[in-house]
Amino acid sequence: MAAVLLGSCDDVPKGKALKDHDSSGRVFDYTGRTDLRQLMAAIAESTLYISADTGPLHIANALKKELIALFGPTCPQRTGPYGGNDDAYIHMVLSPTSQATPERPLVDDPDCMAQITPDMLWQVYEGVLKKVKL
């Protein structure tokens, strides 16, 4: 399985850092190099999409892709992703320090996302691997 890194020009340093730590040769860094059409095509071809609560997450949701959605300063009950009656493909990782609520769906907490640890994400990822043949 390969990992494809997508993101804006602002994400290029993070993409490069992740790519530089890859020894498998299966990480492909396209941060800062895709337009919206290419982003949508890459998401459409994916088996699993991992993202914070951003526009591309909602594109992946609309395409019914298996999702791991990371939430920090936003409230998933208010900002989605929404799966209707078929949300078995949506897996959430919530920041343990998030103060976001349905009544206050966006909070000013720049450190909130940093509280989501790699171990928290990995635990959800392993659960998805058991469910989906990747």
N, C-alpha and C positions, 0 to 999 in steps of 0.2 A: 504494500500500500504506500502511496506517495502522499506527501503533504504539500499543498499549494498555498503559499502565503499571498494574500491579497490585501490591499490597503491603499491609502492616499500617499501623496508625496511626504506628508508628515510622518508616515509610518516606515519610511525607507530605512532609517537607522536601526529600528527594532527588527525589521525583516532581515537586514544584513547580519545583525548579531545572532539571530536564530540560525540563519543559513551557515554562518561561520562555525557554529557548534555542531553542525550535521556531519557525521562521519559515514552515514549510510548512502549518501548520494541520492536520497529520495525526497529531499526538500527542494522545492522550486520556488524561488522568490520573485514574485511579480509586483511587489509593492511599488506604488508610484508609476506603474507602467500599463495600467489598464484603463480604458474608458468605460462608460456605463454599459455599453453593449457587450464588450469583452468580459466585464465583471459578471453580467447576467449569464453569459455563455459558460463561464467557468463554474458558476454556482449550479447551473443546470446539469453539468456533467459530474458534479460531485456526488459522493455517496453519503458523506457526513459533512455538515457545515458547523463550525464553532465560531461564535462571534459574541461581542458585547451587543447591547441594545442599540443597534444602528440600522440605517436603511438597508444595507445588504442582508442583515438578519431577516428583515421582513420580506425581502425578495426570496430568500431561501424558503421561508415559511410559505409564501404564496405558491412556490414550486413544490411544496410538500416534501422537502428534503429533510432527512434526519437531522435534527438540530441539537446542539448544546448551546444554550443561551446564557450568557453571563450578565447578571444584573447587580449593579451597585447603587448608584444614586437615583435609579428609576424604579418604578413599581410595576412588576410584570402584569398585575391584575388590571392596570390602567393602560400600559403601553404595549402590551402583547409580548410575544407573538400569540396570535389567536388561532386555535385549531378547530373551533366549533366542537362538534361531537367526536372528532377524530384527531385528538391531540396526543396520541400515543407516541408520535415521532418527535415531540418536543420535550427536551430534558433541560431543566433549569439548574443553574448554580447561582445561589444568592450570596451576596456579601454578608458575613455575619454581623457587620456593623451598620448595615443599611437602615436608615430612618424613613425611607420612602414608604408611603401608605397610599391606598386608593384615594384618600382625601387630599393627600399631599404627594403627588406622584413623582415629583422631581425635587431633590434636595441638593443643596450646595455642600458637597462633601468630596473634595478632590482626592482624599485618601481611601475612599470607600472601596474602589475596585482593587486596590493593592491588598486588601484583606482577603481576597479570593486567592487561595494558595494553589500552587501546582498540584499538591496532593488532593485538594478538593476537586479540581478539574479531572485529575486522573481517575479518581474513584467513579465519577459519573461516566467518563470515557470507557472504563472497563465494563461498566454495566451495559453500555450501548454495544460494545463489542460482543457481549454474550447474546444480545438480542438480534443484532444485525450482522449479516455475513459481510464483513469488509475485506 
